[in-house]
Amino acid sequence: MSNKPISLKQALYRAGLGISLFTFISKKAKNECETNLNNLNFV
């Protein structure tokens, strides 16, 4: 990992990827995990 700053456009893209992954995992968890695990989800 580099310490060089990244552009705002690149930061927004990477944040979008993270949000997309979190959304996907959250939706899968609702169908496949116990209620206690789903209660940890704040979305």
C-alpha positions in Angstrom: 0.0 0.0 0.0 1.3 3.4 -0.9 1.2 6.6 1.2 0.6 8.7 -1.9 -2.7 10.6 -1.9 -5.4 9.5 -4.3 -7.8 11.7 -6.3 -11.3 12.5 -5.0 -12.7 10.6 -8.0 -10.7 7.5 -7.1 -11.7 7.8 -3.4 -15.4 8.0 -4.4 -15.0 5.0 -6.7 -13.4 2.9 -3.9 -16.0 4.0 -1.4 -18.7 2.9 -3.8 -17.1 -0.5 -4.1 -17.1 -0.9 -0.4 -20.7 0.2 0.0 -21.7 -2.2 -2.8 -20.0 -5.1 -1.2 -21.5 -4.3 2.2 -25.0 -4.1 0.7 -24.5 -7.5 -1.1 -23.3 -9.1 2.1 -26.2 -7.6 4.1 -28.8 -8.9 1.7 -27.2 -12.4 1.7 -27.1 -12.4 5.5 -30.8 -11.8 5.8 -31.5 -15.0 3.9 -28.7 -17.2 5.3 -27.8 -16.1 8.8 -29.3 -16.3 12.2 -31.5 -13.5 13.6 -28.8 -12.5 16.1 -26.3 -11.9 13.3 -28.9 -9.9 11.3 -29.5 -7.7 14.3 -25.9 -6.5 14.0 -26.7 -4.9 10.7 -27.6 -1.2 11.0 -28.9 -0.8 7.4 
